[in-house]
Amino acid sequence: MAQSMMLIEKCSHCVSWYDIDTGELQGRLGLPDFPHEFVVDDEFRYAYVGHYGVQNSGIDGTDGRSVIVVDIQKQEIVHTYDLGEHARPHGIDLDGEGRLYVLSEWTGHLLVKENPRAFDQGWDHITPTGGSKCHLFALTANGRTAYSMNLTSGDVTVFDPYDASVKPISIKTGEKPEGRCLREEAGILYTSQRISNTVAVIDTDTLEIKRQFPTPDDPCRIYYDGKRNRLVTMNHFGGSFSVFDEATGEMLHEQKTPANPLALCIDDSCDYAYIAIDCEQVQRFNLDTFEVVQTFDTGKEPDVMVILPDGFSKHWENKA
């Protein structure tokens, strides 16, 4: 059966749904200006979208102060959580128990909502990260350890979102750490440094950097391909994605994109990856051959995406 993609289109100020085989638009929902990161619950019922409020991290502004809850089946906004002073929500995630975590880049705090389906107001835990300009984070399944990527302090800070009395631990990884990929079962956190142009491999038991290796220019995101034991970096200003052998850090492949890449998603089978490109396109490429097998058009500045289960479009047939 056909699968659908849920895609943030940041400069069209909306979230859209597409048939990933045909590129057909299946729905579009307007959001406040410059939405960005979002996360979907395990049941694919609700998406939680951070209203970042500016186009990118280099732009001033604190208008974004909320998390928007979207009913995916109905393609409707059903609630908005107010963040108060904790502006510029960027990183956002759910733990294994379904609790919601939101990172404020403005105040450097991680906010926790234990029941994000309560559709009320207020946050249950608010904990400082210990870093500055905290952009993204990684989270263990039980939610008790978070790793914050701090753009201007040049470190990853490790802390317990439920215990603000414990001082965060700083790991200096290089200039502008942003990309992160946690392999909790392997005890490894990968981070990519956008200015240093490196990947750091961190042992999550000792919190020490085991090794580092160079990348092409501006590796803003990093992903793990478990089928081939490879790492994939998306290099924004480098205008490419690159593939590395995990064990050695050797670069196996680099491929230019038609414009700067903005986000990437590997499917559950690790057969294909989807890459959002800053020319209003999403491309699908084969992870064995790197051949681009499909391209479809999108709204302005396509970004974070999630592949929905087979046949999910039955919930909104004939709505687009």
Secondary structure, 3 states (H helix, E strand, C coil): CCCEEEEEEHHHCEEEEEECCCCCEEEEEECCCCEEEEEECCCCCEEEEEECCCCCCCCCCCCCCEEEEEECCCCEEEEEEECCCCCCEEEEEECCCCCEEEEECCCCEEEEECCCCCCCCCCCEEEECCCCCEEEEEECCCCCCEEEEECCCCEEEEECCCCCCCCCEEEECCCCEEEEEEEHHHCEEEEEECCCCEEEEEECCCCEEEEEEECCCCEEEEEEECCCCEEEEEECCCCEEEEEECCCCCEEEEEECCCCEEEEEECCCCCEEEEEECCCEEEEEECCCCCEEEEEECCCCEEEEEECCCCHHHHCCCCC
